[in-house]
Amino acid sequence: MLVRRPNQHYIENNLNIKEIKMSIKIGKYTFEGPYSTTDSLEDKSGVYLIVCKNNEKYNPIDLGESATVKSRVESHDRKSCWTRNCSSTLMVAVLYTPNLQQGGRQEIEQDIRNQFNFPCGER
């Protein structure tokens, strides 16, 4: 398994209701998720990680960056590669980077790509 299993974090919001936030770590970066739909994603800048969940293991499929993560993932040109490389559940995790421009996001992407072999996408 190349990606650590998600951790659950309990966040108390302003209504004193605890919600569960999941996270997944790849390399030295902690991503929110993974999510089985894009409903939980936001159109904010960040780095996204596509994983294949199979028997509680999360295998990385693809990685990218965007100023609008949700829109990018929903209309991605490599979706067919994702489905070819995952016979079970595709999921997406995100590392939002509100203080980074494209160059900073690309540095994170390249750092992770240098450590892992993704079947989809090249940088």
Secondary structure, DSSP 8 states (H G I E B T S, - for coil): --S---EEEEEE-TTS-EEEEEEEEETTEEEEEEESSSTT--SSSEEEEEEEEETTEEEEEEEEEESSHHHHHHT-TTHHHHHHT-SSEEEEEEEE-TT--HHHHHHHHHHHHHHS--SS---
